[in-house]
């Protein structure tokens, strides 16, 4: 399958001529005067009836489930912008309504004569073509093994499988504009301006989604640019949007004026790239609804829904980078409704405060405007560099690089929420480093210092926004789960294999106060966790006392107590006089369900 960038009207005519000479195609058709014509003979008199402009059929298509067969039709449209058009037509529609198919092609720029007989003949020709190339139509951009499918429809990498992005998913304005040098003028002006730090985060967001998708991160990267008007929030988002497409319209930048259901569809179309949601304050959602939307966007999965026939619809999924701009910020939006923002949501949405940003000089703004005229060139260069470096073949090497960057940005012992944001910052940093290697960011620009400065400011904001108890519970949950097999061990563990102090235990209730380490088919939520009194507050982060955490767990029915008056047990089930709390496994292993419940309440 040829790259559309190398296709010309002449190459289409040559392919069409070859197609018409195939013995299985209607023998009465030929290419005459650069048009497909029907041959009509009356004795020695030969007449050529015009039908349409030449076209070629690139291949036969199927969706990812091997269904919904179609044809990719390529032709030269009668227009200056996007002169070569590729579009998919349905084989089932060619059978049931060929006139509609021909009319659709005409609407996209294929010249077809208006005569009924001619239209029928074009439909008949399409139905007889049987190309040998199989093309897989994918419903979202992103990585497919070692192949990257761009939201513009371009495909990068080599594979035996030919991929094509559904036209419904492609950017409505997929064309590049200007050149890479012009784009660099605009982005360099942004990075070297007084507001360079947070504008840098906006630019790097345009590259980060490809890494989030390649790394198969469990949550998407969410960045919230918050601050009063005219501080450059939308400019930061446009910098990111310009990486793959038009930073003004028809590409990554959208208004947050749709329902969450519509946002799910938009997020899936931004898989592996960037979704930049402008003016989040115009969403019309309550604080609780907005918080639930943050959870949904971060988790990367839409709701389960049914069709009118009660069949389950395909769940929308995405793994990408999402930026949101608004004047008061996500956490303050929730507080305005008289609620405390859930610590999990705060940690999932990296809030970057831009209130102290200055209004830039006219000459800087003029240079920044270059990205409105030069865009769409950086994304392909970045993707090709990632492929050339071999990361699609060795994702663990990329994962290690992100972990090393995270270690530089996050101190050992940081609370889980801070580590989550540090991980997001690390992905941005590595994306920036790769862009710098590819010549897309000035070699001397100090990316690490810029990311670190923004991250430290965000930590202060996070501390103000998080409810202390919710923070402690998330710390407890993530701290215990993250240390299972290290120093959180089974009740009956091999002491010869453990060379550090055990800080908590777990087991399964056999009844009659007898516990075992053997799961015997039981799920993790059926466990009991035995946490020494002096360790509970440490797991919680040290800002809330152990007794307060225990009271909250008891209130939520997650604490098992020896009697109605006491919460502390004196002895471990397998012996050992250690005062401890007993916490149900459901608290640790049903965390996601509980977090969503907090957001939706």
C-alpha positions as a printed NumPy array, in Angstrom:
array([[  0.   ,   0.   ,   0.   ],
       [  1.552,   3.249,  -1.155],
       [  2.078,   6.213,   1.122],
       [ -0.525,   8.776,   0.108],
       [  2.162,  11.471,   0.215],
       [  3.849,   9.883,  -2.848],
       [  0.653,   9.345,  -4.861],
       [ -0.029,  11.532,  -7.916],
       [ -2.918,  11.799, -10.409],
       [ -0.659,  10.089, -12.955],
       [  0.008,   7.106, -10.649],
       [ -3.738,   6.768, -10.054],
       [ -4.406,   6.772, -13.814],
       [ -1.78 ,   4.056, -14.335],
       [ -3.3  ,   1.902, -11.592],
       [ -6.769,   2.475, -13.03 ],
       [ -5.644,   1.439, -16.516],
       [ -4.176,  -1.765, -15.121],
       [ -7.382,  -2.438, -13.169],
       [ -9.567,  -2.003, -16.279],
       [ -7.499,  -4.497, -18.285],
       [ -8.178,  -7.227, -15.736],
       [-10.21 ,  -9.978, -17.391],
       [-12.654, -10.107, -14.474],
       [-13.603,  -6.426, -14.883],
       [-16.331,  -5.229, -17.242],
       [-14.8  ,  -5.551, -20.727],
       [-16.704,  -2.582, -22.099],
       [-14.789,  -0.043, -19.984],
       [-11.565,   1.756, -20.78 ],
       [ -9.528,   4.841, -19.909],
       [ -9.914,   7.519, -22.578],
       [ -8.716,  11.121, -22.365],
       [ -7.92 ,  10.617, -18.661],
       [-11.499,   9.532, -17.875],
       [-13.15 ,   6.135, -17.361],
       [-15.449,   5.587, -20.323],
       [-17.923,   2.962, -21.46 ],
       [-17.312,   1.62 , -24.981],
       [-20.402,   1.415, -27.195],
       [-20.093,  -0.076, -30.682],
       [-22.584,   0.242, -33.517],
       [-21.054,  -1.509, -36.456],
       [-17.827,   0.277, -37.251],
       [-18.853,   3.246, -35.153],
       [-17.237,   3.3  , -31.674],
       [-18.578,   5.685, -29.053],
       [-16.969,   6.495, -25.686],
       [-19.481,   7.446, -22.979],
       [-17.954,   9.394, -20.076],
       [-18.519,   7.829, -16.655],
       [-16.095,   9.275, -14.091],
       [-12.553,  10.298, -13.277],
       [-10.01 ,   7.49 , -12.819],
       [ -9.687,   5.85 ,  -9.42 ],
       [ -7.883,   2.888,  -7.921],
       [ -8.931,   0.41 ,  -5.269],
       [ -6.052,   0.107,  -2.818],
       [ -7.278,  -2.903,  -0.866],
       [-10.138,  -4.69 ,   0.843],
       [-10.842,  -3.739,   4.427],
       [-12.067,  -5.457,   7.572],
       [-12.498,  -4.126,  11.087],
       [-10.495,  -5.406,  14.06 ],
       [-12.957,  -8.302,  14.49 ],
       [-12.58 ,  -9.334,  10.827],
       [-16.04 ,  -8.094,   9.886],
       [-17.646,  -5.208,   7.948],
       [-15.791,  -5.661,   4.677],
       [-15.129,  -2.653,   2.47 ],
       [-12.874,  -1.182,  -0.216],
       [-10.372,   1.655,   0.048],
       [-10.895,   3.866,  -3.006],
       [ -8.274,   6.444,  -3.997],
       [ -8.745,   9.258,  -6.514],
       [ -7.588,  12.755,  -7.429],
       [-10.162,  15.286,  -6.249],
       [-10.813,  18.512,  -8.092],
       [ -9.409,  20.867,  -5.443],
       [ -6.091,  22.366,  -4.357],
       [ -6.103,  21.287,  -0.702],
       [ -5.985,  17.519,  -0.179],
       [ -5.846,  16.756,  -3.929],
       [ -5.516,  13.013,  -3.302],
       [ -8.417,  11.425,  -1.434],
       [ -8.625,   7.971,   0.117],
       [-11.952,   6.795,   1.453],
       [-13.568,   3.52 ,   2.471],
       [-16.808,   2.255,   0.959],
       [-18.907,  -0.558,   2.364],
       [-19.215,  -3.746,   0.314],
       [-22.636,  -4.414,   1.79 ],
       [-23.813,  -0.992,   0.584],
       [-22.393,  -1.746,  -2.869],
       [-24.839,  -4.632,  -2.961],
       [-27.858,  -2.953,  -1.378],
       [-27.492,   0.647,  -2.605],
       [-24.676,   1.192,  -5.148],
       [-26.085,   4.589,  -6.141],
       [-25.578,   5.837,  -2.588],
       [-21.955,   4.664,  -2.639],
       [-21.27 ,   6.467,  -5.918],
       [-22.996,   9.602,  -4.609],
       [-20.784,   9.492,  -1.492],
       [-17.654,   9.296,  -3.638],
       [-18.901,  12.215,  -5.726],
       [-19.476,  14.198,  -2.537],
       [-15.834,  13.65 ,  -1.575],
       [-14.525,  14.963,  -4.877],
       [-14.685,  12.148,  -7.472],
       [-16.107,  13.538, -10.691],
       [-19.007,  11.338, -11.857],
       [-21.382,  12.174, -14.68 ],
       [-24.961,  12.672, -13.533],
       [-26.491,  10.201, -16.014],
       [-28.292,   7.332, -14.303],
       [-26.793,   4.656, -16.547],
       [-23.304,   5.98 , -15.879],
       [-23.843,   5.958, -12.095],
       [-25.048,   2.346, -12.254],
       [-22.012,   1.391, -14.338],
       [-19.583,   2.943, -11.797],
       [-21.326,   1.025,  -9.008],
       [-21.094,  -2.182, -11.024],
       [-17.384,  -1.606, -11.637],
       [-16.71 ,  -1.149,  -7.899],
       [-18.61 ,  -4.332,  -7.044],
       [-16.5  ,  -6.393,  -9.465],
       [-13.092,  -5.292,  -8.176],
       [-11.405,  -7.888,  -5.943],
       [ -8.109,  -6.492,  -4.606],
       [ -5.541,  -8.775,  -2.973],
       [ -4.371,  -6.444,  -0.178],
       [ -6.098,  -6.909,   3.195],
       [ -6.318,  -3.753,   5.289],
       [ -7.318,  -3.666,   8.972],
       [ -9.47 ,  -0.661,   9.819],
       [ -8.802,   0.496,  13.384],
       [-11.211,   2.661,  15.328],
       [ -8.641,   4.737,  17.202],
       [ -5.093,   6.039,  16.659],
       [ -2.103,   4.856,  18.668],
       [  0.288,   1.912,  18.806],
       [ -0.515,  -1.471,  17.308],
       [  2.558,  -3.483,  18.202],
       [  5.431,  -1.795,  16.387],
       [  3.107,   0.287,  14.197],
       [  1.836,   3.764,  15.063],
       [ -1.382,   4.969,  13.47 ],
       [ -1.571,   8.769,  13.544],
       [ -4.828,  10.71 ,  14.02 ],
       [ -4.104,  12.271,  10.614],
       [ -4.321,   8.834,   8.988],
       [ -0.569,   8.396,   8.485],
       [  0.928,   5.04 ,   9.483],
       [  4.501,   4.631,  10.783],
       [  6.582,   1.469,  11.128],
       [  6.754,  -1.813,   9.251],
       [  4.433,  -4.781,   9.63 ],
       [  2.896,  -7.562,   7.57 ],
       [ -0.501,  -6.211,   8.596],
       [ -1.645,  -3.05 ,   6.829],
       [ -3.469,  -0.681,   9.189],
       [ -5.774,   2.187,   8.335],
       [ -7.518,   4.585,  10.7  ],
       [-11.269,   4.856,  10.277],
       [-12.219,   8.091,   8.506],
       [-14.716,   8.807,  11.288],
       [-11.827,   8.936,  13.746],
       [ -9.321,  10.968,  11.719],
       [ -8.855,  14.667,  12.387],
       [-11.431,  16.644,  10.423],
       [ -8.505,  18.799,   9.232],
       [ -5.659,  16.274,   8.848],
       [ -3.378,  18.355,   6.628],
       [ -0.027,  19.756,   7.709],
       [  0.706,  23.441,   7.24 ],
       [  3.952,  25.38 ,   6.783],
       [  7.153,  23.631,   7.8  ],
       [  9.057,  22.36 ,  10.836],
       [ 11.41 ,  25.363,  10.912],
       [  8.452,  27.746,  11.241],
       [  7.   ,  25.602,  14.032],
       [ 10.336,  25.728,  15.868],
       [ 10.261,  29.543,  15.797],
       [  6.96 ,  29.488,  17.68 ],
       [  7.893,  26.773,  20.174],
       [ 11.331,  28.235,  20.899],
       [  9.667,  31.595,  21.639],
       [  7.357,  29.833,  24.1  ],
       [ 10.102,  27.912,  25.916],
       [ 12.356,  30.943,  26.267],
       [  9.6  ,  33.308,  27.426],
       [  8.924,  34.376,  31.016],
       [  6.141,  31.772,  31.124],
       [  8.409,  29.125,  29.641],
       [  8.01 ,  26.535,  32.403],
       [  4.281,  25.92 ,  32.114],
       [  4.248,  26.512,  28.343],
       [  6.876,  23.771,  28.18 ],
       [  4.413,  21.406,  29.903],
       [  1.847,  22.276,  27.248],
       [  4.284,  21.548,  24.439],
       [  5.431,  18.239,  25.951],
       [  1.816,  17.109,  26.366],
       [  1.705,  16.824,  22.573],
       [  4.374,  14.079,  22.699],
       [  3.523,  12.414,  26.026],
       [  0.355,  10.606,  24.943],
       [  2.315,   8.429,  22.523],
       [  4.477,   7.213,  25.421],
       [  1.49 ,   6.669,  27.744],
       [ -0.03 ,   4.45 ,  25.067],
       [  3.206,   2.624,  24.235],
       [  3.918,   1.976,  27.928],
       [  0.36 ,   0.665,  28.375],
       [ -0.07 ,   2.848,  31.449],
       [ -3.082,   1.886,  33.562],
       [ -4.224,   5.506,  33.737],
       [ -4.068,   8.328,  31.247],
       [ -1.977,  11.392,  32.028],
       [ -4.215,  14.323,  33.076],
       [ -2.936,  17.907,  33.328],
       [ -5.138,  20.766,  34.544],
       [ -3.952,  24.286,  33.598],
       [ -5.749,  26.554,  36.089],
       [ -5.665,  30.332,  36.395],
       [ -7.368,  33.59 ,  35.502],
       [ -7.996,  34.591,  31.913],
       [ -5.249,  35.748,  29.512],
       [ -2.493,  33.867,  31.317],
       [ -1.698,  31.528,  28.414],
       [ -3.607,  28.359,  29.381],
       [ -5.047,  27.862,  25.901],
       [ -1.692,  28.795,  24.344],
       [ -0.079,  25.958,  26.305],
       [ -2.704,  23.564,  24.955],
       [ -2.257,  24.834,  21.413],
       [  1.46 ,  24.149,  21.63 ],
       [  0.659,  20.504,  22.383],
       [ -2.057,  20.315,  19.733],
       [  0.31 ,  21.665,  17.047],
       [  2.503,  18.556,  17.315],
       [  0.137,  16.453,  15.198],
       [ -2.336,  18.906,  13.727],
       [ -4.099,  22.232,  13.517],
       [ -3.882,  23.95 ,  16.942],
       [ -7.01 ,  26.006,  16.278],
       [ -9.632,  23.607,  14.913],
       [-10.251,  20.146,  13.528],
       [ -7.624,  18.339,  15.585],
       [ -6.732,  17.822,  19.27 ],
       [ -8.209,  21.022,  20.788],
       [-11.894,  20.814,  21.755],
       [-14.275,  22.76 ,  23.967],
       [-15.548,  21.173,  27.184],
       [-19.155,  21.868,  26.279],
       [-20.214,  18.263,  25.66 ],
       [-21.674,  15.58 ,  27.935],
       [-19.379,  13.027,  29.546],
       [-20.725,  10.456,  27.048],
       [-19.553,  12.644,  24.172],
       [-16.23 ,  13.28 ,  25.905],
       [-15.675,   9.501,  26.06 ],
       [-15.944,   9.316,  22.27 ],
       [-13.577,  12.275,  21.859],
       [-11.087,  10.725,  24.303],
       [-11.046,   7.441,  22.384],
       [-10.308,   9.338,  19.159],
       [ -7.316,  10.905,  20.955],
       [ -5.854,   7.538,  21.986],
       [ -2.05 ,   7.61 ,  21.911],
       [ -1.864,  11.328,  21.134],
       [ -3.447,  14.31 ,  22.904],
       [ -6.876,  15.509,  23.938],
       [ -6.779,  19.207,  24.853],
       [-10.057,  20.274,  26.503],
       [-10.372,  24.058,  26.555],
       [-12.574,  26.046,  28.952],
       [-13.446,  23.232,  31.346],
       [-15.558,  25.666,  33.334],
       [-18.13 ,  25.656,  30.53 ],
       [-18.934,  21.98 ,  30.976],
       [-22.052,  22.769,  33.019],
       [-21.29 ,  19.886,  35.385],
       [-21.673,  20.004,  39.154],
       [-18.559,  19.506,  41.261],
       [-19.466,  15.84 ,  41.871],
       [-20.106,  15.209,  38.174],
       [-16.864,  16.93 ,  37.246],
       [-14.934,  14.801,  39.735],
       [-16.532,  11.65 ,  38.313],
       [-15.505,  12.832,  34.841],
       [-11.905,  13.183,  36.036],
       [-11.952,   9.582,  37.283],
       [-13.42 ,   8.399,  33.979],
       [-10.897,  10.282,  31.849],
       [ -7.994,   9.069,  33.974],
       [ -9.099,   5.432,  34.094],
       [ -9.358,   5.333,  30.291],
       [-12.592,   3.4  ,  30.001],
       [-16.15 ,   4.476,  29.274],
       [-19.367,   3.113,  30.721],
       [-20.957,  -0.171,  29.708],
       [-24.041,   0.589,  27.605],
       [-26.673,  -1.379,  25.71 ],
       [-28.014,  -0.957,  22.204],
       [-31.722,  -0.565,  21.475],
       [-31.775,  -4.355,  21.01 ],
       [-30.341,  -4.835,  24.531],
       [-26.965,  -6.014,  23.184],
       [-23.856,  -4.679,  24.923],
       [-22.071,  -1.901,  23.055],
       [-18.311,  -1.983,  22.636],
       [-16.801,  -0.131,  25.598],
       [-14.76 ,   2.914,  24.604],
       [-11.133,   2.824,  25.753],
       [ -8.191,   5.199,  25.593],
       [ -4.649,   5.592,  26.877],
       [ -3.338,   9.063,  26.201],
       [ -2.498,  12.508,  27.543],
       [ -5.369,  14.855,  28.383],
       [ -5.046,  18.542,  29.237],
       [ -7.861,  20.68 ,  30.644],
       [ -7.827,  24.458,  30.989],
       [-10.118,  26.442,  33.278],
       [-10.074,  29.489,  35.502],
       [-10.535,  28.021,  38.983],
       [ -9.071,  24.516,  38.742],
       [-10.534,  21.08 ,  39.263],
       [-10.213,  20.889,  43.072],
       [-11.706,  24.349,  43.603],
       [-14.593,  23.415,  41.322],
       [-15.436,  20.535,  43.64 ],
       [-15.012,  22.668,  46.784],
       [-17.354,  25.299,  45.37 ],
       [-20.15 ,  22.717,  45.664],
       [-19.374,  22.206,  49.354],
       [-17.401,  18.983,  48.88 ],
       [-13.838,  17.95 ,  49.538],
       [-12.139,  16.653,  46.402],
       [-11.274,  12.96 ,  46.6  ],
       [ -7.544,  12.517,  47.124],
       [ -7.502,   9.916,  44.347],
       [ -8.937,  12.408,  41.878],
       [ -6.501,  15.138,  42.959],
       [ -3.593,  12.734,  42.452],
       [ -4.877,  11.699,  39.032],
       [ -5.248,  15.27 ,  37.784],
       [ -1.952,  17.176,  37.88 ],
       [ -2.986,  20.775,  38.537],
       [ -0.608,  23.434,  37.199],
       [ -1.374,  26.882,  38.595],
       [ -0.685,  29.676,  36.09 ],
       [ -2.074,  32.621,  38.084],
       [  1.371,  34.193,  38.43 ],
       [  2.069,  33.989,  34.679],
       [  2.723,  37.351,  33.036],
       [  1.095,  38.781,  29.936],
       [  3.744,  38.328,  27.275],
       [  5.164,  41.085,  25.076],
       [  3.729,  41.586,  21.6  ],
       [  6.908,  40.378,  19.87 ],
       [  6.847,  37.113,  21.848],
       [  3.159,  36.64 ,  21.075],
       [  3.835,  37.285,  17.391],
       [  6.529,  34.598,  17.37 ],
       [  4.226,  32.214,  19.242],
       [  1.591,  32.699,  16.539],
       [  3.873,  30.845,  14.13 ],
       [  2.403,  27.578,  15.43 ],
       [ -0.941,  28.643,  13.915],
       [  0.711,  28.662,  10.479],
       [  3.195,  25.828,  10.927],
       [  1.909,  22.604,  12.466],
       [  1.611,  18.839,  12.061],
       [  5.309,  18.229,  11.301],
       [  6.726,  17.45 ,  14.76 ],
       [  4.545,  14.411,  15.51 ],
       [  5.797,  12.278,  12.581],
       [  9.435,  13.196,  13.365],
       [  8.926,  12.23 ,  17.022],
       [  7.237,   8.92 ,  16.212],
       [  9.922,   7.978,  13.706],
       [ 12.612,   8.732,  16.316],
       [ 10.864,   6.503,  18.885],
       [ 10.711,   3.706,  16.291],
       [ 14.336,   4.209,  15.228],
       [ 15.426,   3.989,  18.874],
       [ 13.763,   0.569,  19.075],
       [ 11.373,   1.362,  21.931],
       [  8.304,  -0.35 ,  20.359],
       [ 10.374,  -3.569,  20.347],
       [ 11.67 ,  -3.034,  23.882],
       [  9.051,  -1.252,  25.948],
       [ 10.723,  -2.342,  29.184],
       [ 13.725,  -0.197,  28.267],
       [ 11.435,   2.813,  27.899],
       [  9.688,   1.916,  31.149],
       [ 13.053,   1.81 ,  32.921],
       [ 13.924,   5.232,  31.514],
       [ 10.674,   6.688,  32.883],
       [ 11.309,   5.106,  36.299],
       [ 14.783,   6.617,  36.4  ],
       [ 13.334,  10.03 ,  35.562],
       [ 10.696,   9.588,  38.266],
       [ 13.421,   8.781,  40.81 ],
       [ 15.144,  12.064,  39.973],
       [ 11.909,  14.009,  40.437],
       [ 10.447,  12.256,  43.491],
       [ 12.174,  11.759,  46.83 ],
       [ 12.23 ,   8.245,  48.302],
       [  9.301,   7.862,  50.683],
       [  7.059,  10.357,  48.912],
       [  3.36 ,   9.712,  49.513],
       [  1.622,   7.655,  46.769],
       [ -0.259,  10.713,  45.452],
       [  2.997,  12.631,  45.041],
       [  4.573,   9.622,  43.349],
       [  1.615,   9.397,  40.96 ],
       [  2.103,  13.024,  39.912],
       [  5.874,  12.495,  39.769],
       [  5.255,   9.579,  37.387],
       [  3.191,  11.874,  35.155],
       [  5.969,  14.455,  35.262],
       [  8.527,  11.743,  34.434],
       [  6.592,  10.723,  31.321],
       [  6.523,  14.374,  30.233],
       [ 10.239,  14.679,  30.891],
       [ 11.161,  11.553,  28.908],
       [  8.868,  12.671,  26.08 ],
       [ 10.72 ,  15.99 ,  26.096],
       [ 14.111,  14.289,  26.089],
       [ 13.116,  12.162,  23.094],
       [ 11.822,  15.261,  21.316],
       [ 15.115,  16.981,  22.092],
       [ 17.054,  14.021,  20.663],
       [ 14.914,  14.266,  17.51 ],
       [ 15.811,  17.953,  17.08 ],
       [ 12.365,  19.227,  18.081],
       [ 13.542,  21.073,  21.232],
       [ 16.696,  23.185,  21.45 ],
       [ 19.665,  21.121,  22.587],
       [ 20.587,  23.516,  25.397],
       [ 17.113,  23.796,  26.912],
       [ 17.054,  22.43 ,  30.504],
       [ 13.94 ,  20.246,  30.43 ],
       [ 14.538,  18.599,  33.804],
       [ 14.749,  21.905,  35.68 ],
       [ 11.578,  23.197,  34.005],
       [  9.613,  20.048,  34.879],
       [ 10.961,  20.015,  38.441],
       [  9.99 ,  23.664,  39.081],
       [  6.423,  23.071,  37.898],
       [  6.2  ,  19.837,  39.885],
       [  7.33 ,  21.435,  43.165],
       [  4.713,  24.193,  42.811],
       [  2.078,  21.539,  42.162],
       [  3.004,  19.628,  45.328],
       [  2.123,  22.7  ,  47.403],
       [ -1.222,  22.989,  45.628],
       [ -1.936,  19.268,  46.11 ],
       [ -1.343,  19.482,  49.86 ],
       [ -3.952,  22.258,  50.071],
       [ -6.538,  20.297,  48.085],
       [ -6.381,  16.827,  49.601],
       [ -8.626,  15.748,  52.465],
       [ -6.245,  14.422,  55.174],
       [ -8.256,  11.279,  55.928],
       [ -8.799,  10.363,  52.28 ],
       [ -5.097,  10.933,  51.738],
       [ -4.227,   8.659,  54.669],
       [ -6.508,   5.887,  53.401],
       [ -5.065,   6.041,  49.901],
       [ -1.55 ,   6.001,  51.362],
       [ -2.487,   2.966,  53.453],
       [ -4.016,   1.116,  50.525],
       [ -1.274,   1.814,  48.01 ],
       [  1.487,   1.409,  50.586],
       [  0.37 ,  -2.067,  51.656],
       [ -0.347,  -3.292,  48.12 ],
       [  2.977,  -1.978,  46.869],
       [  4.928,  -3.884,  49.527],
       [  3.244,  -7.293,  49.328],
       [  5.981,  -9.875,  48.938],
       [  8.607,  -7.444,  50.251],
       [  7.856,  -6.634,  53.885],
       [  4.102,  -7.328,  53.873],
       [  4.095, -11.132,  54.102],
       [  1.892, -14.185,  54.577],
       [  1.295, -15.295,  58.144],
       [  3.321, -18.426,  57.383],
       [  6.312, -17.211,  55.41 ],
       [  9.773, -18.697,  54.994],
       [ 11.884, -16.597,  57.36 ],
       [ 15.091, -17.719,  55.663],
       [ 14.06 , -15.914,  52.449],
       [ 13.195, -12.577,  54.104],
       [ 16.094, -10.361,  55.094],
       [ 14.219,  -7.319,  56.369],
       [ 11.729,  -6.532,  59.106],
       [  8.166,  -7.579,  58.262],
       [  5.778,  -4.672,  58.85 ],
       [  2.408,  -6.352,  58.167],
       [  0.881,  -9.766,  57.492],
       [ -2.079, -11.266,  55.655],
       [ -4.018, -14.526,  55.711],
       [ -7.39 , -16.187,  55.119],
       [-10.022, -16.979,  57.753],
       [-10.648, -20.705,  58.186],
       [-13.262, -20.115,  60.882],
       [-13.094, -20.418,  64.659],
       [-10.286, -17.792,  64.773],
       [ -8.007, -20.018,  62.679],
       [ -6.13 , -18.364,  59.814],
       [ -4.032, -19.756,  56.961],
       [ -1.74 , -18.323,  54.306],
       [ -3.155, -20.633,  51.631],
       [ -5.595, -18.961,  49.23 ],
       [ -7.107, -22.279,  48.056],
       [ -9.038, -20.586,  45.279],
       [-10.158, -17.59 ,  47.351],
       [ -9.85 , -14.105,  45.842],
       [ -7.604, -11.422,  47.343],
       [-10.539,  -9.462,  48.766],
       [-11.218, -12.413,  51.113],
       [ -7.927, -11.832,  52.895],
       [ -7.409, -10.273,  56.315],
       [ -4.499,  -7.887,  56.818],
       [ -2.786,  -7.735,  60.222],
       [ -1.136,  -4.322,  60.655],
       [  0.828,  -3.543,  63.852],
       [ -0.405,  -0.461,  65.705],
       [  2.872,   1.395,  65.223],
       [  2.786,   0.753,  61.459],
       [ -0.774,   1.894,  60.625],
       [ -0.025,   5.62 ,  60.959],
       [  3.224,   5.185,  59.005],
       [  1.382,   3.498,  56.151],
       [ -1.089,   6.405,  56.269],
       [  1.661,   8.95 ,  55.673],
       [  2.151,  10.149,  59.257],
       [ -0.337,  13.049,  59.173],
       [ -3.287,  11.164,  60.712],
       [ -3.092,   9.081,  63.909],
       [ -3.535,   5.312,  63.873],
       [ -6.628,   5.558,  66.093],
       [ -8.265,   8.054,  63.729],
       [ -7.56 ,   5.819,  60.735],
       [ -8.966,   2.848,  62.648],
       [-12.164,   4.766,  63.498],
       [-12.646,   5.642,  59.818],
       [-12.053,   2.042,  58.744],
       [-14.557,   0.877,  61.348],
       [-17.101,   3.393,  60.103],
       [-16.664,   1.933,  56.605],
       [-17.008,  -1.662,  57.874],
       [-13.415,  -2.429,  56.898],
       [-12.053,  -2.967,  60.421],
       [-12.465,  -6.28 ,  62.233],
       [-12.528,  -5.745,  65.99 ],
       [-12.134,  -8.2  ,  68.914],
       [-15.241,  -6.795,  70.598],
       [-17.59 ,  -3.809,  70.568],
       [-15.325,  -1.675,  72.808],
       [-11.845,  -2.406,  71.452],
       [-10.268,  -2.093,  68.026],
       [ -6.843,  -3.488,  68.822],
       [ -5.935,  -7.18 ,  68.894],
       [ -3.226,  -8.298,  71.31 ],
       [ -1.845, -11.417,  69.586],
       [ -1.288, -12.519,  66.   ],
       [ -3.207, -15.669,  64.934],
       [ -0.02 , -17.707,  64.528],
       [  1.477, -16.533,  67.806],
       [  3.484, -13.495,  68.735],
       [  2.332, -10.839,  71.156],
       [  1.99 ,  -7.94 ,  68.729],
       [ -0.728,  -5.341,  69.133],
       [ -2.329,  -4.872,  65.711],
       [ -5.382,  -3.891,  63.705],
       [ -7.169,  -6.305,  61.399],
       [ -8.343,  -4.793,  58.093],
       [-10.54 ,  -6.557,  55.558],
       [ -9.043,  -7.462,  52.188],
       [-11.963,  -5.762,  50.444],
       [-10.6  ,  -2.383,  51.584],
       [ -7.384,  -3.003,  49.65 ],
       [ -8.606,  -4.971,  46.664],
       [-11.865,  -3.196,  45.861],
       [-10.157,   0.212,  45.891],
       [-11.099,   1.229,  42.372],
       [-14.795,   0.582,  42.961],
       [-14.703,   2.597,  46.163],
       [-12.868,   5.52 ,  44.585],
       [-15.425,   5.771,  41.801],
       [-18.195,   5.602,  44.379],
       [-16.637,   8.551,  46.241],
       [-16.519,  10.554,  42.983],
       [-20.083,   9.754,  41.956],
       [-21.697,  10.225,  45.386]])
